[in-house]
Amino acid sequence: MKPGDMFARIGSIVASVMFLWAMFKQFFPYQLRNQIEKHSQRLVSLVYPYIQITFHEFAGERLMRSEAYSAIENYLSSKAATQAKRLKADIGKNNQSLVLSMDDHEEVADEFNGVKLWWACGKHISKPQSNVSFHHPMSDEKRYYKLTFHKRNRDMMLGTYLDYVMKEGKAIRVKNRQRRLYTNSGSYWSHVVFEHPATFQTLALDPEEKGMIIEDLITFSKAGQFYARIGRAWKRGYLLYGPPGTGKSTMIAAMANLLGYDLYDLELTAVKDNTELRKLLIETSSKSIIVIEDIDCSLDLTGQRSKKKEEEQKQDQRQKQQGVQEREVRSNQVTLSGLLNFIDGLWSACGGERLIVFTTNYVEKLDPALVRKGRMDKHIELSYCGYEAFKLLAKNYLNIESHHLFGSICELLKETKITPAEVSEHLMPKNASVKAEFHLRSLIQALELAREESRLKAEEDATKQDSHYTQNYSSD
């Protein structure tokens, strides 16, 4: 038989089968069709000797990405590079390599202890729904991996092999992991590659305090079993406070670089309500730092809640008296209770090994409930530049460890308040030919000017105080 005739006959047979199946579905009762399909599936299962397991990308009503799916994706990256015809690529660690993975609807083979098996990557696309969903706008695409193996190897596949895949996948993720800086747009995260160069070695801070912070961070990163034993979520809160320019953001970058964590820069003003805040928390990964900078400016989290509530009640009463309808309560607002639950409520235990860092320039304005121990476990004050911090800055910027002008600068730093950012500006080389002494003298001039301004301000304040005292005395 010629090939053309053979394909024509096959096509005719397929068409006939499809026609008969359509007639069967149309004229046979539903109950009978259901029974025939059920028994046919059993018959196929007896003949078909393979078992399939599906691993979906999202678990638990799509609230968070499955760790099993991520581990499988990493494990199959090397096999995809050698077997798959269509691949997806992403930037690897330090932007120096590409990490490959299977594209949708691809299949690769694997072998374990002499047993052959197959992995397939696929996705389901569901119709977009008109109602408001609780997940990312692209969530209508549901990706999955499907493992196929012979039923006689069931015990090995469900035990030893899958354990091996999870372990290897996690190890590959750590090896190829490109750290990311996330920011939120409404209720979902977007990211860029995190490449901030700050380290604790370059951070202008007292060496003793710096050593204590490093030790605390490293201890936390290795304390998973300890937190499980005492029954607490594996997280720790840091409150960084001090004047602007004292290095709060730089310290956060140094913390991320020390531990190898991702950064989630949470913008509270972009969050609609407590539900969105909770969703953002769920989608953060382990080994991460969740940052809320200038928290005193992000929400009304000051200690004036009672006073504000009284003022609102009075305002409402005045509006009622004037016949004005009671104002609607805004629904797009994150509350203090919602933020507290975000930090150490039930939802804070969704995931582990996370730091929560707040920064503020005015710690006295924050509500005591927000910064108490247990929520913000460690309070770190980043104050004005001291002599030890200056020496580190001089080494970083000017590559010098001593100079005859250091003594004068040391004395001036004791008498003035200047931030590390201001000191750095004077030490920043503007021209390669300019010597270090020029920058040091520029700093000395700035310190002397700051000292003089401080003296004049103190005299002015003293004069005002004497004048006020004299007026009160005369009136008596």
Secondary structure as the mmCIF struct_conf table of DSSP 4:
data_model
#
loop_
_struct_conf.conf_type_id
_struct_conf.id
_struct_conf.beg_label_comp_id
_struct_conf.beg_label_asym_id
_struct_conf.beg_label_seq_id
_struct_conf.end_label_comp_id
_struct_conf.end_label_asym_id
_struct_conf.end_label_seq_id
HELX_RH_AL_P HELX_RH_AL_P1 PRO A 3 PHE A 27
BEND BEND1 PHE A 28 PHE A 28
HELX_RH_AL_P HELX_RH_AL_P2 TYR A 30 VAL A 47
STRN STRN1 TYR A 50 HIS A 56
BEND BEND2 GLU A 57 GLU A 57
STRN STRN2 PHE A 58 ALA A 59
TURN_TY1_P TURN_TY1_P1 GLY A 60 LEU A 63
STRN STRN3 MET A 64 ARG A 65
HELX_RH_AL_P HELX_RH_AL_P3 GLU A 67 TYR A 75
TURN_TY1_P TURN_TY1_P2 LEU A 76 LEU A 76
HELX_RH_AL_P HELX_RH_AL_P4 SER A 77 GLN A 83
BEND BEND3 LYS A 85 ARG A 86
STRN STRN4 LEU A 87 ILE A 91
HELX_RH_3T_P HELX_RH_3T_P1 LYS A 93 ASN A 95
BEND BEND4 GLN A 96 SER A 97
STRN STRN5 LEU A 98 MET A 102
HELX_LH_PP_P HELX_LH_PP_P1 ASP A 103 ASP A 103
TURN_TY1_P TURN_TY1_P3 ASP A 104 HIS A 105
STRN STRN6 GLU A 106 PHE A 112
TURN_TY1_P TURN_TY1_P4 ASN A 113 GLY A 114
STRN STRN7 VAL A 115 ILE A 125
HELX_LH_PP_P HELX_LH_PP_P2 SER A 126 GLN A 129
BEND BEND5 SER A 130 ASN A 131
HELX_LH_PP_P HELX_LH_PP_P3 VAL A 132 SER A 133
BEND BEND6 PHE A 134 HIS A 135
TURN_TY1_P TURN_TY1_P5 PRO A 137 ASP A 140
STRN STRN8 GLU A 141 HIS A 150
HELX_RH_3T_P HELX_RH_3T_P2 LYS A 151 ASN A 153
HELX_RH_AL_P HELX_RH_AL_P5 ARG A 154 MET A 156
HELX_RH_PI_P HELX_RH_PI_P1 MET A 157 TYR A 161
HELX_RH_AL_P HELX_RH_AL_P6 LEU A 162 ASN A 176
STRN STRN9 ARG A 180 SER A 185
TURN_TY1_P TURN_TY1_P6 GLY A 186 SER A 187
STRN STRN10 TYR A 188 VAL A 193
TURN_TY1_P TURN_TY1_P7 PHE A 200 THR A 202
BEND BEND7 LEU A 203 LEU A 203
BEND BEND8 LEU A 205 LEU A 205
HELX_RH_AL_P HELX_RH_AL_P7 PRO A 207 SER A 221
TURN_TY1_P TURN_TY1_P8 LYS A 222 LYS A 222
HELX_RH_AL_P HELX_RH_AL_P8 GLY A 224 ILE A 230
TURN_TY1_P TURN_TY1_P9 GLY A 231 GLY A 231
BEND BEND9 TRP A 234 TRP A 234
STRN STRN11 LYS A 235 TYR A 241
BEND BEND10 PRO A 243 PRO A 243
TURN_TY1_P TURN_TY1_P10 PRO A 244 GLY A 245
BEND BEND11 THR A 246 GLY A 247
HELX_RH_AL_P HELX_RH_AL_P9 LYS A 248 LEU A 259
TURN_TY1_P TURN_TY1_P11 GLY A 260 GLY A 260
STRN STRN12 ASP A 262 ASP A 265
HELX_RH_3T_P HELX_RH_3T_P3 LEU A 268 ALA A 270
BEND BEND12 ASP A 273 ASP A 273
HELX_RH_AL_P HELX_RH_AL_P10 ASN A 274 ILE A 282
TURN_TY1_P TURN_TY1_P12 GLU A 283 GLU A 283
HELX_LH_PP_P HELX_LH_PP_P4 THR A 284 SER A 285
BEND BEND13 SER A 286 LYS A 287
STRN STRN13 SER A 288 ILE A 292
TURN_TY1_P TURN_TY1_P13 GLU A 293 ASP A 294
HELX_RH_AL_P HELX_RH_AL_P11 ILE A 295 SER A 298
BEND BEND14 LEU A 299 LEU A 299
STRN STRN14 THR A 302 THR A 302
BEND BEND15 GLY A 303 GLY A 303
HELX_RH_AL_P HELX_RH_AL_P12 ARG A 305 GLN A 321
TURN_TY1_P TURN_TY1_P14 GLN A 322 GLY A 323
HELX_LH_PP_P HELX_LH_PP_P5 VAL A 324 ARG A 330
BEND BEND16 SER A 331 ASN A 332
HELX_RH_AL_P HELX_RH_AL_P13 LEU A 336 ASP A 344
BEND BEND17 GLY A 345 GLY A 345
HELX_RH_3T_P HELX_RH_3T_P4 LEU A 346 ALA A 349
BEND BEND18 CYS A 350 GLU A 353
STRN STRN15 ARG A 354 THR A 360
BEND BEND19 ASN A 361 ASN A 361
HELX_RH_3T_P HELX_RH_3T_P5 VAL A 363 LYS A 365
STRN STRN16 LEU A 366 LEU A 366
HELX_RH_AL_P HELX_RH_AL_P14 PRO A 368 VAL A 371
BEND BEND20 ARG A 372 ARG A 372
TURN_TY1_P TURN_TY1_P15 LYS A 373 ARG A 375
BEND BEND21 MET A 376 MET A 376
STRN STRN17 LYS A 378 GLU A 381
BEND BEND22 TYR A 384 TYR A 384
HELX_RH_AL_P HELX_RH_AL_P15 TYR A 387 LEU A 398
BEND BEND23 GLU A 401 GLU A 401
TURN_TY1_P TURN_TY1_P16 HIS A 404 LEU A 405
HELX_RH_AL_P HELX_RH_AL_P16 PHE A 406 GLU A 415
HELX_RH_AL_P HELX_RH_AL_P17 PRO A 420 LEU A 427
BEND BEND24 MET A 428 MET A 428
BEND BEND25 LYS A 430 LYS A 430
TURN_TY1_P TURN_TY1_P17 ALA A 432 SER A 433
BEND BEND26 VAL A 434 VAL A 434
HELX_RH_AL_P HELX_RH_AL_P18 ALA A 436 SER A 475
#
